Amino acid sequence: MAACPNAQLLKNNLKTNPKYCFRFKNTENFPSINTLKPSRAATKLISITCSTATELQDRPPAATSSAAAEDRIFNFGAGPAVLPEKVLRKAQSELLNWHGSGMSVMEMSHRGKDFISIIEKAEADLRTLLSIPQDYAVLFLQGGATTLFASASLNLCNPGDPVDYLVTGSWGDKASKEAKKYAKVNVIWSGKSENYVRIPDFDELEQNPDAKYLHICTNETIHGVEFKNYPTPKNKNGIIVADMSSNFCSKPVDVTKFGLIYAGAQKNVGPSGVAIVIVRKDLIGKAQEITPIMLDLKIQAENKSLYNTPPCFGIYICGLVFEDLLEQGGLMEIEKKNKKKGETLYDAIDNSNGFYRCPVEKSVRSLMNVPFTLERSELEAEFIKEAAKEKMVGLKGHRSVGGIRASIYNAMTLLGVENLVAFMEDFKARHG
Ligand SMILES: Cc1ncc(COP(=O)(O)O)c(C=O)c1O
């Protein structure tokens, strides 16, 4: 019987996280990670052998285990957020000398053939992942998603043109306020008075039939509200503009339903400093006169995101993430994994007899950002402190809403979520 490659990983988990580790019910029969039960009691290192290659979801290969890997923690932060260990290792291995170029990606000219090959591959892989048609431009820009709040109306409207905003959280609210500077914004629905816990029936919406676009934020990072389907613009020539920052590439999306999609990279697909835009080509080229050249999407499209010096290293890392997502089987596979993680965490909240509570309506709960509170709110600070001691960080809710928020983006492993759930159960047992 050969040693199972995952034995080392489990050993590592026990080392890094001795309290919230996994104990086998039956070591003879070890089919998958899903049969492992987290147990606070298991504190001893165990060695495991098994004869079959076990499918352990989204864990780094055993060969990558090292002291550095053991020191990594579970980062539940909302962004910049956890990146796949495999991607970080690849970047590390290519850092000094990218593909024999004798230099790092940070040092090479953005107009040289090496970097051009990097950005072209990143774009091609993203096109494959999301099946982006050729009549859409894909751009890698700077200024974060916040800059796109302005670019959307600057590029798609004449001053005073009407636009509709459906506000399901703080980010949609911010986007609508920024757009007011460049277009006539009509907030057709806002969940603010209810603390952003739901998305209305689309039939309830009073859309302006002349609105140039309808803006939505497909996943509200702070409030944990996620669209599971999308409204249709009432204006036949209207389009949907979507801020997808915090659920970009977390599931398949029909790009053709949207005129403009934008996303900051730093949640699901890369480091901060890169904002990704997917825009239908016929919509650009009519930017308002006051539009700064860097925000003119037509100029950026014509120059293939290289009008000025782009965030080269960030784009390179995004490219590695896209490659990794494709290697994992594409976005349908990623969505399956995200659903499993989401179910695991929401079940723990819902089955806690009210000790933990998630305020968001079940049908629109986010698979990326899971906000919850403790029945006894005075325990929240202690929860965060104790979790940090157990190497689970980034769990403090956004400063505007408080409570706890676990961000479980693509790169957060099921193991990380199971560790959190084991900790939550233990915390409840001690304080409930
Ligand atoms: C949904 C959403 N939109 C926009 C932003 C702003 O992004 P950036 O900081 O890249 O400007 C964020 C940041 O967290 C976000 O979560």
The ligand as a MOL file (V3000), in Angstrom:
LIG
                    3D

  0  0  0     0  0            999 V3000
M  V30 BEGIN CTAB
M  V30 COUNTS 16 16 0 0 0
M  V30 BEGIN ATOM
M  V30 1 C -18.7530 44.9100 -4.9080 0
M  V30 2 C -17.6420 45.9090 -4.8200 0
M  V30 3 N -17.6240 46.9230 -5.6870 0
M  V30 4 C -16.6550 47.8400 -5.6700 0
M  V30 5 C -15.6370 47.7920 -4.7440 0
M  V30 6 C -14.5490 48.8150 -4.7630 0
M  V30 7 O -13.4440 48.2110 -5.3000 0
M  V30 8 P -12.0250 48.9120 -5.4160 0
M  V30 9 O -11.4760 48.9970 -4.0450 0
M  V30 10 O -11.2910 47.9970 -6.3200 0
M  V30 11 O -12.2390 50.2590 -6.0220 0
M  V30 12 C -15.6090 46.7470 -3.8210 0
M  V30 13 C -14.5220 46.6330 -2.8380 0
M  V30 14 O -14.5220 45.8780 -1.9170 0
M  V30 15 C -16.6430 45.7850 -3.8720 0
M  V30 16 O -16.6560 44.7710 -3.0000 0
M  V30 END ATOM
M  V30 BEGIN BOND
M  V30 1 1 1 2
M  V30 2 1 2 3
M  V30 3 2 2 15
M  V30 4 2 3 4
M  V30 5 1 4 5
M  V30 6 1 5 6
M  V30 7 2 5 12
M  V30 8 1 6 7
M  V30 9 1 7 8
M  V30 10 2 8 9
M  V30 11 1 8 10
M  V30 12 1 8 11
M  V30 13 1 12 13
M  V30 14 1 12 15
M  V30 15 2 13 14
M  V30 16 1 15 16
M  V30 END BOND
M  V30 END CTAB
M  END
